Amino acid sequence: MMKAPFNLPPLPYEPNALEPALSSETLHLHHDKHHRAYVDKLNELIPNTEFANTSLDKIVLTATGDIYNNAAQHWNHMFYWKSMTPQPKAGPQGILKQEVDRTFGNVERLKEDFFSIGKVHFGSGWVWLVLDTKKSLHILSTHDAGNPM
């Protein structure tokens, strides 16, 4: 569990590994500049607060205002980097595939729905595939630093 002070983890692949979908320049700007700004600001905000020695997850779940925004964006970006891979996968398998098929009909329909929601998302934010407390899959759109946790 990551605790303060927080660090910008390296990308889990080489900066050019996602080309042509994402260029190394795009990854450099988004990871090394944009994501780093959230980490640096979070580290600037938390000393001498109740969050000074708190895990990132707990900060996201309990903080408000600027501390929440920077912590959640740090968490969201770490999740984002890990959700992409240079090695394409065949698609979901096992229980996840069963739930995708049950909820959406098939993987292609899930992709269509997911991308449709993302295309109309106005402004800054995220689109997530989430499992709720009743073990049902949903596509969730959040704004700004919004987070499904």
C-alpha positions in Angstrom: 0.0 0.0 0.0 1.5 3.3 -1.1 2.0 5.9 1.6 3.1 9.5 1.6 5.3 11.0 0.4 4.1 9.7 -3.0 6.2 9.0 -6.0 5.5 8.9 -9.7 5.8 5.2 -10.6 7.5 4.5 -14.0 5.4 3.4 -16.9 4.9 -0.4 -16.9 6.2 -0.4 -20.5 8.6 1.5 -22.7 7.3 5.0 -23.8 7.1 3.9 -27.4 5.5 0.5 -26.7 1.9 1.7 -27.4 2.7 3.3 -30.8 0.9 4.0 -33.0 -2.2 4.2 -30.7 -0.3 6.5 -28.2 3.0 8.1 -29.2 6.0 8.3 -27.0 5.6 12.1 -27.0 2.0 11.8 -25.7 3.0 9.4 -23.0 5.9 11.6 -22.0 3.6 14.6 -21.7 0.8 12.8 -20.0 2.9 10.7 -17.6 6.0 12.7 -17.0 4.4 16.1 -16.8 0.6 15.9 -16.2 0.6 12.9 -13.8 3.7 14.1 -12.1 2.0 17.5 -11.4 -0.7 15.6 -9.4 1.9 13.7 -7.4 4.0 16.8 -6.7 0.9 18.9 -5.6 -0.4 16.1 -3.4 3.0 15.9 -1.7 3.0 19.7 -1.2 -0.5 19.6 0.3 -0.4 16.7 2.8 2.4 17.6 5.3 1.0 18.7 8.7 -2.4 17.3 7.8 -4.2 14.2 9.0 -3.1 12.6 5.7 0.7 13.0 6.2 1.2 9.2 6.9 -1.9 7.8 5.2 -2.2 5.4 2.3 -3.3 6.8 -1.1 -6.4 4.6 -1.0 -7.5 6.0 2.3 -6.9 9.6 1.2 -9.0 9.0 -1.9 -11.8 7.5 0.3 -11.8 10.2 3.0 -10.3 13.5 1.7 -12.0 16.4 0.1 -11.0 19.4 -1.9 -7.5 19.8 -3.4 -6.1 16.9 -1.4 -8.8 14.6 -2.7 -8.5 15.9 -6.3 -4.8 15.3 -6.5 -4.8 12.0 -4.7 -7.7 10.7 -6.8 -6.0 11.8 -10.0 -2.8 10.1 -8.9 -4.7 6.9 -8.2 -6.7 7.2 -11.5 -3.6 7.7 -13.6 -1.8 4.8 -12.0 -4.8 2.6 -12.8 -4.9 4.0 -16.4 -1.2 3.2 -17.1 -1.7 -0.4 -15.8 -4.8 -0.9 -17.9 -2.9 -0.6 -21.2 -0.5 -3.1 -22.6 1.7 -3.4 -25.7 0.8 -7.1 -25.9 -2.8 -7.3 -27.1 -5.0 -9.8 -25.3 -7.7 -12.0 -26.8 -10.2 -10.4 -24.5 -11.8 -11.3 -21.2 -11.9 -14.9 -20.1 -13.5 -17.0 -17.4 -15.8 -15.3 -14.9 -15.2 -11.8 -16.4 -16.2 -13.0 -19.9 -19.3 -14.7 -18.4 -20.3 -11.4 -16.7 -19.6 -9.3 -19.7 -21.7 -11.6 -21.9 -24.5 -11.7 -19.3 -24.5 -7.9 -18.8 -23.7 -6.6 -22.3 -24.4 -9.5 -24.6 -20.8 -9.8 -25.8 -17.4 -8.1 -25.6 -18.1 -6.1 -28.8 -21.2 -4.6 -27.3 -19.3 -3.7 -24.1 -16.7 -1.9 -26.2 -19.4 0.0 -28.2 -21.2 1.1 -25.0 -17.9 2.0 -23.3 -16.7 4.1 -26.2 -20.1 5.7 -26.8 -20.1 6.9 -23.2 -16.5 8.1 -23.5 -17.2 10.0 -26.7 -20.0 12.1 -25.2 -18.1 12.7 -21.9 -17.8 16.5 -21.7 -14.6 17.9 -20.2 -12.2 16.2 -17.9 -13.0 12.8 -16.5 -13.0 9.0 -16.7 -15.0 6.1 -18.0 -14.8 2.9 -15.9 -15.9 -0.7 -16.1 -16.9 -1.4 -12.5 -18.2 -4.3 -10.4 -20.8 -3.0 -7.8 -21.4 -4.4 -4.4 -24.1 -6.8 -5.9 -21.4 -8.2 -8.2 -23.0 -6.6 -11.3 -20.9 -4.9 -14.1 -21.6 -1.3 -15.0 -20.0 1.4 -17.1 -19.5 4.4 -15.0 -18.6 7.9 -16.1 -17.0 10.2 -13.6 -15.9 13.9 -13.9 -12.6 15.5 -13.0 -11.0 13.4 -10.3 -14.1 11.2 -9.8 -13.3 7.7 -8.9 -15.3 4.5 -8.5 -13.8 3.7 -5.1 
